[in-house]
Each structure stands twice: as structure tokens, then as C-alpha cells.
Amino acid sequence: MQPFRPFSGLLCAALLGGCAGGAAMSDSERPAIGALTAYAPGFEAVIASDAKIERLAEGFTWAEGPAWLADGGYLLFTDVPENRIHRWSDADGLSVFLEPSGYDGPPTDVLREAGANGLHAEPSGTVLLADSGSRTLARFDPRTKQKTVLARAFDGRRFNSPNDVVRRSDGAIFFTDPPYGLKDLDESPVKELPFNGVYRLDTDGRVHLLDDGLTRPNGIALSPDERTLYVANSDPGRAIWMAYALDAEGAVTSRRVFADAGDLVGDDAPGLPDGMTVADDGTVLATGPGGVLVFAPDGTRLGRIETGTAVANVTFGDDGRTLYLASDSFVARVRMKIAGPATSR
């Protein structure tokens, strides 16, 4: 699909400068980066044509898993290869929040990425953690930084490397488990499961396999009514997002391809289907080739938010109308016209 018109371009800034530590920068000091591209007329209802994408902090190996902590007004995000969770806020700037974030055992050569990956802020103030390095799904309390393992295996076999996680209001937890944390990926000698799965963890501790057919299940999100589960497949040969219809128990009743970005995959559009979030009006904001792809609830591709590099994951924060982007070596944000879920504000 070709864009029907570009929005007016934003200033592109070189990704230089030392904003990866110390005090926060003022709005006037933050460089504007990237651009917006519209594919369909509905894009202007999502984001203003002159919206400024601000680079907030940089210097990371691979920024991932952003989560907004409304109680405290700050952003947490992971740097997966560096095994850290960072904290950022307008008031305090950037700091290391938790290290190690994932694997904390003796040196090992079986891991490709030792850190935690996706984060999800819960209403109680705790944070769900897809602990790729430790190969577990966990919860941690940001006040005490204590971590509790919720699940580590399916059918008696260890997970590969949990990647992203989302919680339903009834307490059911959905997560993905690709092999990205393991050295040699699917060929890893420590990979115990013969597939890469999408799962549901119930409040009684039981783990249910929802799909074993995706080659690289990655980002995960729920629709506002919590009856549709979206999952990204980070495979350049099948760059798609799946939509799963859920019943009241969280079981899958049907599935379909929600969107396909195969036509965008290429060297000129860094990134693949990865993390995502869903606005309270059902708009899906999904990282993919070239940046953050914006989809209407029916899967129509409306436009793209571009930072000039691959974007790993996104979340809403502040008053619910700021989109935070974990974009390769840096973190950015942009104001939206739409609002995120109630938990993002």
C-alpha cells in the first residue's frame, strides 16, 4: 500500500548528545525527530499533522517494554541486552531502576539476551514482567523491587523466553514466548518446547496454550472490551498481526489475520511487528516496518509514526494522550488526539 499523502515533515535531528543520564531536559532542548505518513484520511483524527516527536533519552542497546506508572508519574522501560530496567520522568530525568532485570545467575553462554523484556503496569501498582533472561513470567513491586515468579513452564517444559505481557481486568494474564532470549533461537540446545507459543495464565496458576502456530509471537494487547487479543508475529516472511476472539474465560473461539505489513518490509523501513497498545476507541498502535503503524479497529492502515529507526514497543502515559516509544537506542514521545486505556493515566 502506498501513502496517499505525507503529513508535513518534522525536523530530523542527529541522534547525538548526552541525554542518557542526569537531569531532565526542558521541552525546548529536546530535538524533534522523525516524520508522520498518512495512508488513509482517518489518520488526522489520531494525531495532529504538526505533532512533535521528542527524543527523551538515548544510549541504550535495545530499549523495550515501556510501562507508565500512574502512581508516581514515571516511565519504566527495559534494555534487554544490558539486563536493566530504566526509569524516566520529566521531573527526574533518567536513572537505572533495576539491575539485573532478568537473569541473575552465574555466567552462561546459552542466553542471547539476559534481561527482562515486556512490562505491563497493573492497577494495584505492581508490574508484570516478561522475564526473557530468566525464562519466566513474573510480577515485581516497584516500591520494594521484589520479584515473584508467576509461571516458568508449560506442560512440564520450560518456557523459551517470555517476551511481552498484558493483563485482563479479571486477572487473567496473556503473554508470548518466542525464542529471542536464547542463543541459536529455535536451534538452542536448552529450548524445551518444540513451538513458540501464545499463552494465558489464570488466577489459579494454570497455564493454557492459545496458539502454537506463530513462528515469532511477540507484542500482545487487548481490545477495550477485552474480547479480542492482538498478537504480533515478528517474522519478515510473515509480518502480520493476529486477532483472537476470546470468550469470558479467555479461551480462543476464533482467529484471523488482523493486518499484514509484508508490503512494507525492507531495508528502507527498519523494524518488524513487535510491541503494541490499543487506545480506548479501539485504534491499534503497533510497531512494525518503518515505525509505529496506526490501524483502525477494522484493520485499516491509517498511517505511520516514524522515528527514523526501528521502534520496539509503545505505551500511553501522562494524562493518557502521550504515546511513549521505545525506539532502538533511544526513548521518545509524541502527543496524540486519542487516549490510551484508563490504566495509562
C-alpha positions as CSV (number, residue, x, y, z in Angstrom):
1,M,0.0,0.0,0.0
2,Q,1.4,3.4,-0.9
3,P,0.6,6.5,1.2
4,F,-1.9,8.9,-0.4
5,R,-0.2,11.9,1.0
6,P,2.5,12.7,3.6
7,F,1.9,15.0,6.6
8,S,4.2,17.9,6.7
9,G,7.6,16.6,7.7
10,L,9.1,17.2,11.1
11,L,12.6,18.3,11.8
12,C,15.1,15.4,11.7
13,A,17.8,15.6,14.3
14,A,21.0,13.6,14.5
15,L,20.9,11.2,17.4
16,L,23.7,12.8,19.2
17,G,24.1,14.5,22.6
18,G,24.1,13.2,26.1
19,C,20.5,12.9,27.3
20,A,21.0,9.4,28.7
21,G,21.6,10.5,32.2
22,G,21.3,13.2,34.8
23,A,18.6,15.9,35.0
24,A,15.7,16.0,32.6
25,M,15.8,18.3,29.6
26,S,13.3,21.0,29.0
27,D,10.8,20.8,26.2
28,S,12.8,23.4,24.2
29,E,16.0,21.4,24.5
30,R,14.6,18.1,23.2
31,P,15.2,17.6,19.5
32,A,12.3,16.8,17.2
33,I,12.8,13.7,15.1
34,G,11.1,11.6,12.5
35,A,8.0,12.2,10.5
36,L,4.4,11.2,10.0
37,T,3.0,9.4,7.0
38,A,-0.8,9.1,6.3
39,Y,-2.3,6.2,4.4
40,A,-5.9,7.0,4.9
41,P,-8.0,10.1,5.9
42,G,-8.7,8.8,9.4
43,F,-5.1,9.4,10.4
44,E,-5.7,13.1,11.2
45,A,-8.2,12.1,13.9
46,V,-5.4,10.2,15.7
47,I,-2.5,12.6,15.6
48,A,-2.1,16.2,14.6
49,S,-0.1,16.8,11.4
50,D,2.3,19.1,13.3
51,A,2.8,16.8,16.3
52,K,6.4,16.8,17.6
53,I,8.1,13.5,18.2
54,E,10.5,14.3,21.1
55,R,13.7,12.3,21.8
56,L,13.8,12.0,25.6
57,A,16.8,9.8,26.4
58,E,19.4,7.7,24.5
59,G,22.4,5.4,24.8
60,F,20.6,2.1,25.1
61,T,21.5,-1.1,23.3
62,W,17.8,-2.0,22.7
63,A,15.1,-0.1,24.5
64,E,11.9,-2.2,25.0
65,G,8.8,-2.8,27.1
66,P,7.7,0.7,28.2
67,A,5.1,0.9,31.0
68,W,3.7,4.1,32.5
69,L,3.3,4.1,36.3
70,A,0.5,6.5,37.0
71,D,1.2,6.3,40.8
72,G,4.4,8.3,40.7
73,G,4.1,9.7,37.1
74,Y,7.1,8.0,35.6
75,L,8.0,5.6,32.8
76,L,9.8,2.3,33.2
77,F,11.4,0.5,30.2
78,T,13.9,-2.3,29.7
79,D,17.2,-2.5,27.9
80,V,17.1,-6.2,27.2
81,P,20.7,-7.0,26.1
82,E,22.1,-4.9,29.0
83,N,19.8,-6.6,31.6
84,R,18.5,-3.3,33.0
85,I,15.2,-1.6,33.7
86,H,15.4,2.2,33.4
87,R,13.2,4.9,35.0
88,W,12.4,8.2,33.3
89,S,10.3,11.2,34.2
90,D,10.1,14.9,33.3
91,A,11.0,15.8,36.8
92,D,13.9,13.4,37.5
93,G,15.3,12.5,34.1
94,L,16.8,9.1,33.6
95,S,18.1,6.6,36.1
96,V,18.8,2.8,36.3
97,F,15.8,1.4,38.2
98,L,16.7,-2.4,38.4
99,E,19.8,-4.3,37.5
100,P,19.8,-7.1,36.8
101,S,16.3,-7.0,35.4
102,G,16.2,-10.7,34.3
103,Y,18.8,-13.5,34.6
104,D,20.8,-13.1,37.8
105,G,22.7,-16.4,37.9
106,P,26.2,-17.4,37.1
107,P,27.7,-16.7,33.7
108,T,26.1,-18.7,30.9
109,D,26.6,-19.0,27.2
110,V,23.0,-20.2,26.4
111,L,21.4,-16.8,26.5
112,R,21.3,-14.3,23.7
113,E,19.6,-11.6,25.8
114,A,19.8,-11.9,29.6
115,G,17.4,-9.1,30.5
116,A,13.7,-8.7,31.0
117,N,11.6,-7.6,28.1
118,G,8.0,-6.5,28.1
119,L,6.4,-4.7,31.1
120,H,2.8,-4.2,32.0
121,A,1.6,-1.9,34.8
122,E,-1.2,-3.3,36.9
123,P,-3.9,-1.3,38.6
124,S,-2.6,-2.2,42.1
125,G,0.8,-0.6,41.3
126,T,2.7,-3.8,40.6
127,V,4.3,-4.5,37.3
128,L,4.1,-7.7,35.2
129,L,7.4,-8.7,33.7
130,A,8.1,-11.0,30.7
131,D,11.4,-12.1,32.0
132,S,13.2,-13.3,28.9
133,G,16.5,-13.9,30.5
134,S,15.1,-16.0,33.4
135,R,12.6,-17.6,31.1
136,T,9.7,-16.9,33.4
137,L,6.6,-14.7,33.7
138,A,7.0,-12.6,36.9
139,R,5.5,-9.7,38.9
140,F,7.5,-7.1,40.7
141,D,6.7,-4.4,43.2
142,P,8.4,-1.1,42.1
143,R,8.4,0.1,45.7
144,T,10.4,-2.9,47.1
145,K,11.8,-4.1,43.7
146,Q,10.9,-7.6,44.8
147,K,10.2,-10.1,42.1
148,T,7.7,-13.0,42.3
149,V,7.7,-15.7,39.6
150,L,4.2,-16.5,38.4
151,A,4.9,-19.2,35.8
152,R,8.0,-20.8,34.4
153,A,6.8,-23.8,32.3
154,F,4.0,-25.3,30.2
155,D,3.2,-29.0,30.3
156,G,6.4,-29.6,32.4
157,R,8.7,-27.9,29.9
158,R,10.4,-24.5,30.5
159,F,9.3,-21.5,28.5
160,N,11.6,-20.3,25.7
161,S,11.9,-16.6,26.7
162,P,8.7,-14.8,27.5
163,N,8.6,-11.5,25.5
164,D,5.5,-9.4,26.2
165,V,2.6,-9.5,28.5
166,V,-0.9,-7.9,29.1
167,R,-3.4,-8.3,31.9
168,R,-7.2,-8.5,31.6
169,S,-9.3,-6.8,34.3
170,D,-10.4,-10.2,35.7
171,G,-6.8,-11.0,36.5
172,A,-6.1,-13.3,33.5
173,I,-2.6,-12.7,32.0
174,F,-1.8,-13.2,28.4
175,F,1.8,-13.5,27.1
176,T,4.0,-14.5,24.2
177,D,7.0,-16.8,24.3
178,P,9.3,-16.6,21.2
179,P,13.0,-17.9,21.3
180,Y,14.6,-14.4,21.1
181,G,16.3,-14.7,24.5
182,L,18.1,-18.0,23.6
183,K,21.4,-18.2,21.8
184,D,20.7,-20.1,18.5
185,L,17.0,-19.3,18.8
186,D,14.9,-22.4,17.7
187,E,18.1,-24.4,17.5
188,S,19.1,-23.8,21.1
189,P,20.0,-27.0,22.9
190,V,18.1,-25.7,26.0
191,K,14.9,-25.0,24.1
192,E,12.5,-27.5,25.6
193,L,9.2,-26.6,23.8
194,P,9.0,-27.6,20.1
195,F,7.0,-24.4,19.3
196,N,6.8,-20.7,20.1
197,G,3.6,-20.0,21.9
198,V,0.9,-17.6,23.0
199,Y,-0.4,-18.3,26.5
200,R,-3.0,-17.4,29.1
201,L,-2.2,-17.6,32.8
202,D,-5.3,-17.9,35.0
203,T,-5.5,-16.6,38.5
204,D,-5.3,-20.1,39.9
205,G,-1.9,-20.5,38.3
206,R,-2.9,-22.8,35.4
207,V,-1.2,-22.0,32.1
208,H,-3.2,-22.5,28.8
209,L,-1.7,-22.6,25.3
210,L,-3.7,-20.4,23.0
211,D,-1.7,-20.7,19.8
212,D,1.4,-22.7,18.8
213,G,1.4,-21.8,15.1
214,L,3.2,-18.4,15.0
215,T,6.9,-18.5,14.2
216,R,7.8,-15.4,16.2
217,P,4.9,-14.3,18.5
218,N,5.9,-11.0,20.0
219,G,3.9,-8.0,21.1
220,I,0.5,-8.5,22.7
221,A,-2.5,-6.3,23.6
222,L,-6.2,-6.4,24.4
223,S,-9.1,-4.5,22.8
224,P,-11.0,-2.1,25.0
225,D,-13.8,-4.6,25.6
226,E,-11.2,-7.3,26.4
227,R,-12.8,-9.7,23.9
228,T,-10.1,-9.5,21.3
229,L,-6.4,-10.4,21.8
230,Y,-3.9,-9.0,19.3
231,V,-0.6,-10.7,18.8
232,A,2.3,-9.5,16.5
233,N,4.4,-12.0,14.5
234,S,7.9,-10.7,14.1
235,D,8.8,-12.8,11.1
236,P,10.0,-10.9,8.0
237,G,8.4,-13.6,5.9
238,R,5.1,-13.3,7.6
239,A,4.9,-9.8,9.1
240,I,1.4,-10.0,10.5
241,W,-0.8,-9.2,13.5
242,M,-3.4,-11.8,14.6
243,A,-6.7,-11.1,16.3
244,Y,-8.1,-13.8,18.6
245,A,-11.7,-13.7,19.7
246,L,-11.9,-14.6,23.4
247,D,-14.8,-16.0,25.5
248,A,-15.5,-15.0,29.1
249,E,-12.9,-17.5,30.3
250,G,-10.2,-16.2,28.0
251,A,-10.3,-19.2,25.6
252,V,-9.9,-18.5,21.9
253,T,-13.2,-19.0,19.9
254,S,-11.9,-17.8,16.5
255,R,-8.8,-16.2,15.0
256,R,-8.0,-14.1,11.9
257,V,-5.2,-12.0,10.4
258,F,-5.9,-8.5,11.7
259,A,-3.3,-6.7,9.5
260,D,-0.4,-7.6,7.2
261,A,2.7,-5.4,6.7
262,G,4.6,-7.6,4.3
263,D,4.5,-4.9,1.6
264,L,6.4,-2.6,3.9
265,V,9.2,-4.9,5.0
266,G,12.6,-3.8,3.6
267,D,15.8,-2.1,4.3
268,D,14.2,1.3,3.9
269,A,11.7,0.5,6.7
270,P,13.5,-0.8,9.8
271,G,11.6,-2.9,12.2
272,L,9.1,-5.7,12.3
273,P,5.7,-6.3,14.0
274,D,6.7,-6.0,17.7
275,G,5.1,-4.3,20.7
276,M,1.7,-2.6,20.6
277,T,-1.0,-0.8,22.5
278,V,-4.7,-0.1,21.9
279,A,-6.4,3.2,22.5
280,D,-9.7,3.4,24.3
281,D,-11.5,3.9,21.0
282,G,-10.1,0.7,19.6
283,T,-7.3,2.2,17.5
284,V,-4.3,-0.1,17.4
285,L,-0.8,1.4,17.5
286,A,1.6,-1.4,16.5
287,T,5.3,-1.2,16.0
288,G,6.3,-2.5,12.6
289,P,8.3,-1.8,9.5
290,G,9.3,1.9,9.5
291,G,7.9,2.9,12.9
292,V,4.5,2.7,14.6
293,L,1.7,1.7,12.3
294,V,-1.7,3.0,13.2
295,F,-4.7,0.8,12.4
296,A,-8.4,1.5,12.7
297,P,-10.3,-1.2,14.7
298,D,-11.3,-2.9,11.5
299,G,-7.6,-3.3,10.5
300,T,-7.4,-0.4,8.0
301,R,-3.9,1.0,7.9
302,L,-4.3,4.7,8.7
303,G,-0.8,6.0,8.9
304,R,2.7,5.6,10.4
305,I,4.6,7.4,13.2
306,E,8.3,7.3,12.2
307,T,11.4,8.0,14.4
308,G,14.0,7.1,11.7
309,T,14.8,3.8,13.3
310,A,13.0,0.6,14.4
311,V,10.5,1.0,17.2
312,A,10.3,-1.9,19.6
313,N,7.3,-1.0,21.8
314,V,4.9,1.7,22.8
315,T,2.6,2.7,25.7
316,F,0.3,5.6,26.6
317,G,1.2,7.8,29.6
318,D,0.9,11.2,31.3
319,D,-2.8,12.1,31.0
320,G,-3.4,9.2,28.7
321,R,-2.7,11.2,25.5
322,T,1.1,10.9,25.3
323,L,2.5,8.0,23.4
324,Y,5.9,6.8,24.6
325,L,8.1,4.9,22.1
326,A,11.0,2.6,22.9
327,S,12.9,3.1,19.7
328,D,16.1,1.1,19.3
329,S,18.8,3.1,21.2
330,F,16.5,5.9,22.5
331,V,13.1,6.7,24.0
332,A,10.8,9.2,22.5
333,R,7.2,10.5,23.0
334,V,4.5,12.3,20.9
335,R,1.2,13.8,21.8
336,M,-1.9,12.1,20.4
337,K,-5.5,13.2,19.8
338,I,-6.8,9.8,21.1
339,A,-6.4,8.5,24.6
340,G,-5.0,5.3,25.9
341,P,-6.7,2.9,28.3
342,A,-7.8,4.1,31.7
343,T,-4.7,2.4,33.3
344,S,-2.4,4.8,31.3
345,R,-3.5,7.9,33.2
